[in-house]
């Protein structure tokens, strides 16, 4: 049988997908579905959609299925009864999924909840396809140190970091002048500030280019997503923040660039389809075919770029300041943002309140160093607690 691979060997690659029912997980399994003989599914996880998880586990003959919200475990267990698929739930179940023996693990759990299972996956020396940027935002130093210790290769899945990975000369980092992360600008890129302030959840999740989950879509609308990617790029490529730029590129065709000291500017281009960077990591160091529409520059005709407006999108300023401050600032930034975005999606606060909450929390919590996982998790908890208090005060429930 002919596949889209080049020299992948004779044994199926054992893979796990942490976050199987989300947009990245679904795109990953779409590629697997098209190349069933090349892959063996080890573990699949989901947050709360037990029926969808059970369907996938049965379809792909998974060895383990884990539902993060244990309130849905009974549904998952009953759906898998009589099948060879083992079922588990909760934080311990996610750790079990991360520890399951696999060659390649997609880390696509949204938010800080993906940190612990990602670290567990690293400990087995697997190749980690990292879509969970929060792992590096919360504990980048610890994650990269553990990857080096266990000889686990981290391959970035975010289209921007994957683009840099493809064009970066990792053997001559001294030749790099700076990295350029491109940003679509989100659905509000041309809106006036007053209109942004009044934006609804439905408007915020309506991304013009990418099909993403609600939380990531809101982060794109506020451009916090790009701020988190700035911090992620710092850890992935070991470059300081002042060598990482952000450039708005509405067409989402050039996914990122590397500027070299000799004047060369190398870019990776492709359609705005997450199956492209996922396929790059899934087949790495080879290439595999994908069903995505091929890019026609003649049809695109023109590409535009401009600098982001920090006045309309203050999240970029907050993220860069957090990176420069270091220590507990990045995990606190991420935690406060996760809480605020959830409250916005629930209709409890306004869109611009998201960054107001994050900024207030960052100003309220003293800075200190973060050297390991426990300190990162402590900073995450503290950020969430403070954010909840700030939002309660905003709603005149209790004083801060």
Buried (B, 14 or more C-beta within 10 A) or exposed (E): EEBBBEEBEEEBBBBBBBBBBBBBBBBBBBBBEBBBEBBBBBBBBBBBBBEBBBEBBBEBEBBBBBBBEBEBBEBBBEBBEEBEBBBBBBEEBBBBBBBBEBBBBBBBBBBBBBBBBBBBBBBBBBBBBBBBBBBBBBBBBBBBBBBEEBEBBBBBBBBBBBBBBBBBEEEEEEEBBBBBBBBBBBBBBEBEEEEBEEBEBEBBBEBBBBEBBBBBBBBBBBBBBBBBBBBBBBBBBEBEBEBBBBBBBBBBBBBBBBBBEEEEEBBBEBBBBBBBBBBBBBBBEEEBBBEBEEBEEEEEEEBEEEEBBBEBBBBBBBBBBBBEBBBBBBBBBBBBBBBBBBBBBEEEBBBBBBBBBBBBBBEBBEEEEBEEBEBBBBBBBBBBBBBBBBBBBBEEEEEE
